[in-house]
């Protein structure tokens, strides 16, 4: 499920004209924080329910470390309460 969602987002971005070489994928919140510390990103897509650390927690940490770029929250959860939290 998580791999499928990642591939779907990657394909969508490529279809929008973003080259594959410009897309970096990670699979948990800790990896997001590490990548943002070592690379520059124009935009970050965060899943609300990532392993180890959710997207909201990861975003708080990377913002506290100075990331000022765009961040888009994603969730596969259809409950409105989950959408509002994120």
C-alpha positions in Angstrom: 0.0 0.0 0.0 2.6 2.5 1.0 4.9 1.6 -2.0 1.9 1.8 -4.3 1.1 5.3 -3.1 4.7 6.4 -3.5 4.8 5.1 -7.0 1.5 6.8 -7.8 2.7 10.2 -6.6 6.0 9.7 -8.5 4.2 9.0 -11.7 1.9 11.9 -11.3 4.8 14.3 -10.7 6.6 12.9 -13.8 3.4 13.4 -15.9 3.4 17.0 -14.7 6.9 17.5 -16.1 9.1 16.9 -13.1 12.1 14.7 -14.1 12.5 11.5 -12.2 16.0 12.6 -11.2 14.5 15.5 -9.3 12.3 13.3 -7.1 13.6 11.9 -3.9 11.5 9.3 -2.0 11.8 8.2 1.6 9.5 5.9 3.6 9.5 7.3 7.1 9.5 10.5 9.0 13.1 10.1 10.3 14.4 9.7 6.8 12.5 12.9 5.8 14.3 14.9 8.5 17.7 13.5 7.6 17.2 14.2 3.8 16.1 17.8 4.5 19.2 18.3 6.7 21.5 17.1 3.9 19.7 18.4 0.7 17.7 21.3 -0.5 14.1 20.8 -1.6 11.7 23.2 -3.3 8.7 21.2 -2.1 8.1 18.2 0.2 5.1 15.8 0.2 4.5 14.3 3.6 2.2 11.4 4.4 0.2 11.8 7.6 0.8 8.2 8.7 4.5 7.5 7.9 6.3 4.9 10.0 8.5 6.1 12.9 7.3 9.7 12.9 4.1 11.0 11.2 4.1 13.8 8.7 3.0 16.5 11.1 5.8 15.7 13.5 8.4 15.6 10.7 7.2 18.9 9.4 7.5 20.5 12.8 11.1 19.3 13.1 12.2 20.4 9.6 10.5 23.8 10.1 12.4 24.2 13.4 15.6 23.4 11.6 15.0 26.2 9.1 13.1 24.6 6.1 11.0 27.4 4.6 10.0 25.6 1.4 6.5 24.4 0.4 5.1 21.3 2.2 2.1 19.4 1.1 0.4 16.9 3.5 -1.1 13.7 2.1 -3.3 11.1 3.6 -5.0 8.0 2.4 -7.4 8.2 5.4 -10.8 9.4 4.4 -11.9 10.4 7.8 -12.4 14.2 8.0 -10.8 14.4 11.4 -7.5 13.0 9.9 -7.6 15.6 7.1 -8.2 18.4 9.6 -5.3 17.3 11.9 -2.9 17.4 9.0 
